[in-house]
Amino acid sequence: MAKCAICEKSAHFGNAVSHSHRRSNKMWKANVKSVKILVNGAAKKTYVCTSCLRSGKVERA
């Protein structure tokens, strides 16, 4: 499962509730992209969520 290497964001679970109030399992996945980032001056390919990319927590290689 894809997980953000910076903030550890991953999928979380809950219930999908229909109009008749029947419940089934639901999964919300984090918006995670595979990008090359700079780690200690070297390029490394990791999974990073888009909120970390937009906020500038990561420098792309």
N, CA, C and O atoms as CSV, one atom per row, in Angstrom:
chain,resi,resn,atom,element,x,y,z
A,1,MET,N,N,0.842,-1.174,0.000
A,1,MET,CA,C,0.000,0.000,0.000
A,1,MET,C,C,0.887,1.237,0.000
A,1,MET,O,O,1.876,1.296,0.731
A,2,ALA,N,N,0.540,2.216,-0.809
A,2,ALA,CA,C,1.322,3.443,-0.897
A,2,ALA,C,C,1.123,4.282,0.358
A,2,ALA,O,O,0.008,4.445,0.852
A,3,LYS,N,N,2.244,4.811,0.862
A,3,LYS,CA,C,2.228,5.620,2.067
A,3,LYS,C,C,3.212,6.759,1.881
A,3,LYS,O,O,4.293,6.554,1.330
A,4,CYS,N,N,2.865,7.945,2.326
A,4,CYS,CA,C,3.737,9.100,2.171
A,4,CYS,C,C,5.000,8.917,3.018
A,4,CYS,O,O,4.919,8.599,4.204
A,5,ALA,N,N,6.162,9.120,2.398
A,5,ALA,CA,C,7.425,8.951,3.101
A,5,ALA,C,C,7.708,10.116,4.043
A,5,ALA,O,O,8.559,9.995,4.924
A,6,ILE,N,N,7.012,11.244,3.876
A,6,ILE,CA,C,7.274,12.435,4.672
A,6,ILE,C,C,6.359,12.494,5.901
A,6,ILE,O,O,6.839,12.579,7.031
A,7,CYS,N,N,5.041,12.450,5.677
A,7,CYS,CA,C,4.088,12.630,6.783
A,7,CYS,C,C,3.392,11.333,7.193
A,7,CYS,O,O,2.529,11.355,8.071
A,8,GLU,N,N,3.748,10.209,6.580
A,8,GLU,CA,C,3.192,8.887,6.910
A,8,GLU,C,C,1.698,8.786,6.630
A,8,GLU,O,O,1.020,7.945,7.221
A,9,LYS,N,N,1.169,9.630,5.738
A,9,LYS,CA,C,-0.250,9.567,5.396
A,9,LYS,C,C,-0.512,8.326,4.555
A,9,LYS,O,O,0.248,8.025,3.635
A,10,SER,N,N,-1.594,7.599,4.869
A,10,SER,CA,C,-1.948,6.397,4.117
A,10,SER,C,C,-3.466,6.282,4.074
A,10,SER,O,O,-4.176,7.221,4.432
A,11,ALA,N,N,-3.954,5.141,3.638
A,11,ALA,CA,C,-5.395,4.934,3.535
A,11,ALA,C,C,-6.027,4.832,4.923
A,11,ALA,O,O,-5.396,4.375,5.877
A,12,HIS,N,N,-7.290,5.268,5.017
A,12,HIS,CA,C,-8.049,5.049,6.240
A,12,HIS,C,C,-9.424,4.506,5.877
A,12,HIS,O,O,-9.864,4.610,4.732
A,13,PHE,N,N,-10.092,3.928,6.862
A,13,PHE,CA,C,-11.281,3.131,6.615
A,13,PHE,C,C,-12.480,3.676,7.367
A,13,PHE,O,O,-12.348,4.358,8.383
A,14,GLY,N,N,-13.660,3.355,6.838
A,14,GLY,CA,C,-14.903,3.768,7.475
A,14,GLY,C,C,-16.060,3.028,6.854
A,14,GLY,O,O,-15.883,1.967,6.257
A,15,ASN,N,N,-17.254,3.592,6.995
A,15,ASN,CA,C,-18.453,2.965,6.468
A,15,ASN,C,C,-19.068,3.823,5.373
A,15,ASN,O,O,-19.171,5.041,5.512
A,16,ALA,N,N,-19.477,3.180,4.279
A,16,ALA,CA,C,-20.293,3.834,3.267
A,16,ALA,C,C,-21.740,3.586,3.661
A,16,ALA,O,O,-22.160,2.435,3.784
A,17,VAL,N,N,-22.507,4.655,3.861
A,17,VAL,CA,C,-23.878,4.530,4.336
A,17,VAL,C,C,-24.821,4.894,3.191
A,17,VAL,O,O,-24.759,6.003,2.660
A,18,SER,N,N,-25.693,3.959,2.812
A,18,SER,CA,C,-26.626,4.195,1.717
A,18,SER,C,C,-27.836,5.007,2.209
A,18,SER,O,O,-27.948,5.326,3.393
A,19,HIS,N,N,-28.715,5.324,1.289
A,19,HIS,CA,C,-29.913,6.085,1.629
A,19,HIS,C,C,-30.796,5.311,2.609
A,19,HIS,O,O,-31.437,5.904,3.477
A,20,SER,N,N,-30.824,3.990,2.467
A,20,SER,CA,C,-31.614,3.166,3.391
A,20,SER,C,C,-30.830,2.834,4.658
A,20,SER,O,O,-31.259,2.002,5.458
A,21,HIS,N,N,-29.692,3.481,4.836
A,21,HIS,CA,C,-28.845,3.376,6.028
A,21,HIS,C,C,-28.177,2.009,6.177
A,21,HIS,O,O,-27.809,1.622,7.286
A,22,ARG,N,N,-28.018,1.279,5.081
A,22,ARG,CA,C,-27.232,0.045,5.119
A,22,ARG,C,C,-25.764,0.422,5.003
A,22,ARG,O,O,-25.396,1.292,4.214
A,23,ARG,N,N,-24.931,-0.239,5.795
A,23,ARG,CA,C,-23.517,0.114,5.850
A,23,ARG,C,C,-22.663,-0.944,5.164
A,23,ARG,O,O,-22.902,-2.144,5.298
A,24,SER,N,N,-21.665,-0.473,4.428
A,24,SER,CA,C,-20.665,-1.366,3.845
A,24,SER,C,C,-19.299,-0.716,4.035
A,24,SER,O,O,-19.204,0.487,4.280
A,25,ASN,N,N,-18.261,-1.504,3.923
A,25,ASN,CA,C,-16.921,-0.984,4.164
A,25,ASN,C,C,-16.481,-0.052,3.042
A,25,ASN,O,O,-16.784,-0.276,1.870
A,26,LYS,N,N,-15.764,0.994,3.425
A,26,LYS,CA,C,-15.271,1.975,2.468
A,26,LYS,C,C,-13.833,2.303,2.820
A,26,LYS,O,O,-13.432,2.254,3.983
A,27,MET,N,N,-13.063,2.640,1.790
A,27,MET,CA,C,-11.655,2.971,2.002
A,27,MET,C,C,-11.336,4.284,1.296
A,27,MET,O,O,-11.638,4.442,0.113
A,28,TRP,N,N,-10.728,5.223,2.015
A,28,TRP,CA,C,-10.268,6.480,1.437
A,28,TRP,C,C,-8.763,6.376,1.276
A,28,TRP,O,O,-8.038,6.160,2.248
A,29,LYS,N,N,-8.291,6.533,0.026
A,29,LYS,CA,C,-6.857,6.449,-0.241
A,29,LYS,C,C,-6.261,7.846,-0.304
A,29,LYS,O,O,-6.887,8.777,-0.809
A,30,ALA,N,N,-5.052,7.983,0.211
A,30,ALA,CA,C,-4.343,9.251,0.150
A,30,ALA,C,C,-3.879,9.500,-1.284
A,30,ALA,O,O,-3.601,8.558,-2.025
A,31,ASN,N,N,-3.798,10.776,-1.669
A,31,ASN,CA,C,-3.354,11.155,-3.004
A,31,ASN,C,C,-1.829,11.137,-3.007
A,31,ASN,O,O,-1.182,12.153,-2.753
A,32,VAL,N,N,-1.260,9.949,-3.304
A,32,VAL,CA,C,0.170,9.715,-3.203
A,32,VAL,C,C,0.753,9.529,-4.596
A,32,VAL,O,O,0.222,8.768,-5.405
A,33,LYS,N,N,1.855,10.233,-4.871
A,33,LYS,CA,C,2.533,10.150,-6.164
A,33,LYS,C,C,3.931,9.589,-5.970
A,33,LYS,O,O,4.541,9.774,-4.917
A,34,SER,N,N,4.436,8.907,-6.985
A,34,SER,CA,C,5.801,8.416,-6.982
A,34,SER,C,C,6.672,9.479,-7.635
A,34,SER,O,O,6.545,9.735,-8.832
A,35,VAL,N,N,7.566,10.106,-6.848
A,35,VAL,CA,C,8.396,11.201,-7.348
A,35,VAL,C,C,9.848,10.982,-6.926
A,35,VAL,O,O,10.136,10.277,-5.959
A,36,LYS,N,N,10.760,11.615,-7.687
A,36,LYS,CA,C,12.168,11.628,-7.310
A,36,LYS,C,C,12.402,12.851,-6.438
A,36,LYS,O,O,12.086,13.974,-6.832
A,37,ILE,N,N,12.962,12.626,-5.241
A,37,ILE,CA,C,13.244,13.722,-4.322
A,37,ILE,C,C,14.714,13.683,-3.939
A,37,ILE,O,O,15.386,12.664,-4.101
A,38,LEU,N,N,15.199,14.805,-3.430
A,38,LEU,CA,C,16.576,14.866,-2.968
A,38,LEU,C,C,16.650,14.450,-1.507
A,38,LEU,O,O,16.010,15.054,-0.646
A,39,VAL,N,N,17.440,13.406,-1.232
A,39,VAL,CA,C,17.664,12.934,0.128
A,39,VAL,C,C,19.168,12.929,0.355
A,39,VAL,O,O,19.883,12.131,-0.251
A,40,ASN,N,N,19.657,13.812,1.222
A,40,ASN,CA,C,21.084,13.971,1.515
A,40,ASN,C,C,21.891,14.223,0.246
A,40,ASN,O,O,22.991,13.691,0.096
A,41,GLY,N,N,21.354,15.029,-0.670
A,41,GLY,CA,C,22.048,15.379,-1.897
A,41,GLY,C,C,21.933,14.377,-3.026
A,41,GLY,O,O,22.399,14.639,-4.135
A,42,ALA,N,N,21.321,13.236,-2.766
A,42,ALA,CA,C,21.165,12.206,-3.797
A,42,ALA,C,C,19.695,12.057,-4.152
A,42,ALA,O,O,18.817,12.234,-3.308
A,43,ALA,N,N,19.438,11.729,-5.418
A,43,ALA,CA,C,18.058,11.542,-5.870
A,43,ALA,C,C,17.561,10.169,-5.450
A,43,ALA,O,O,18.260,9.166,-5.594
A,44,LYS,N,N,16.342,10.144,-4.930
A,44,LYS,CA,C,15.740,8.886,-4.486
A,44,LYS,C,C,14.277,8.899,-4.883
A,44,LYS,O,O,13.603,9.920,-4.744
A,45,LYS,N,N,13.778,7.769,-5.379
A,45,LYS,CA,C,12.382,7.682,-5.799
A,45,LYS,C,C,11.543,7.157,-4.635
A,45,LYS,O,O,11.754,6.041,-4.160
A,46,THR,N,N,10.590,7.973,-4.183
A,46,THR,CA,C,9.735,7.599,-3.061
A,46,THR,C,C,8.300,8.029,-3.344
A,46,THR,O,O,8.028,8.761,-4.296
A,47,TYR,N,N,7.396,7.561,-2.500
A,47,TYR,CA,C,5.994,7.968,-2.562
A,47,TYR,C,C,5.789,9.165,-1.648
A,47,TYR,O,O,6.119,9.115,-0.463
A,48,VAL,N,N,5.237,10.251,-2.209
A,48,VAL,CA,C,4.993,11.477,-1.453
A,48,VAL,C,C,3.577,11.942,-1.750
A,48,VAL,O,O,3.147,11.925,-2.903
A,49,CYS,N,N,2.841,12.361,-0.710
A,49,CYS,CA,C,1.479,12.846,-0.928
A,49,CYS,C,C,1.520,14.250,-1.526
A,49,CYS,O,O,2.505,14.973,-1.374
A,50,THR,N,N,0.448,14.619,-2.202
A,50,THR,CA,C,0.420,15.892,-2.914
A,50,THR,C,C,0.397,17.084,-1.963
A,50,THR,O,O,0.844,18.168,-2.337
A,51,SER,N,N,-0.107,16.913,-0.755
A,51,SER,CA,C,-0.094,18.034,0.189
A,51,SER,C,C,1.334,18.353,0.639
A,51,SER,O,O,1.646,19.517,0.891
A,52,CYS,N,N,2.200,17.351,0.744
A,52,CYS,CA,C,3.610,17.599,1.067
A,52,CYS,C,C,4.337,18.218,-0.120
A,52,CYS,O,O,5.218,19.057,0.064
A,53,LEU,N,N,3.974,17.812,-1.340
A,53,LEU,CA,C,4.592,18.394,-2.532
A,53,LEU,C,C,4.239,19.874,-2.668
A,53,LEU,O,O,5.109,20.694,-2.961
A,54,ARG,N,N,2.961,20.222,-2.455
A,54,ARG,CA,C,2.517,21.604,-2.623
A,54,ARG,C,C,3.028,22.508,-1.514
A,54,ARG,O,O,3.276,23.689,-1.754
A,55,SER,N,N,3.191,21.978,-0.296
A,55,SER,CA,C,3.604,22.813,0.827
A,55,SER,C,C,5.105,23.086,0.833
A,55,SER,O,O,5.573,23.926,1.601
A,56,GLY,N,N,5.866,22.390,-0.014
A,56,GLY,CA,C,7.297,22.624,-0.092
A,56,GLY,C,C,8.108,21.842,0.929
A,56,GLY,O,O,9.264,22.187,1.173
A,57,LYS,N,N,7.548,20.809,1.530
A,57,LYS,CA,C,8.291,19.979,2.479
A,57,LYS,C,C,9.330,19.103,1.773
A,57,LYS,O,O,10.228,18.553,2.410
A,58,VAL,N,N,9.194,18.981,0.433
A,58,VAL,CA,C,10.043,18.089,-0.346
A,58,VAL,C,C,10.663,18.884,-1.482
A,58,VAL,O,O,10.001,19.712,-2.107
A,59,GLU,N,N,11.941,18.625,-1.744
A,59,GLU,CA,C,12.601,19.225,-2.911
A,59,GLU,C,C,12.749,18.158,-3.979
A,59,GLU,O,O,13.371,17.119,-3.756
A,60,ARG,N,N,12.165,18.426,-5.151
A,60,ARG,CA,C,12.239,17.446,-6.246
A,60,ARG,C,C,13.632,17.407,-6.838
A,60,ARG,O,O,14.348,18.408,-6.863
A,61,ALA,N,N,14.002,16.222,-7.317
A,61,ALA,CA,C,15.323,16.041,-7.935
A,61,ALA,C,C,15.249,16.315,-9.416
A,61,ALA,O,O,16.259,16.216,-10.113
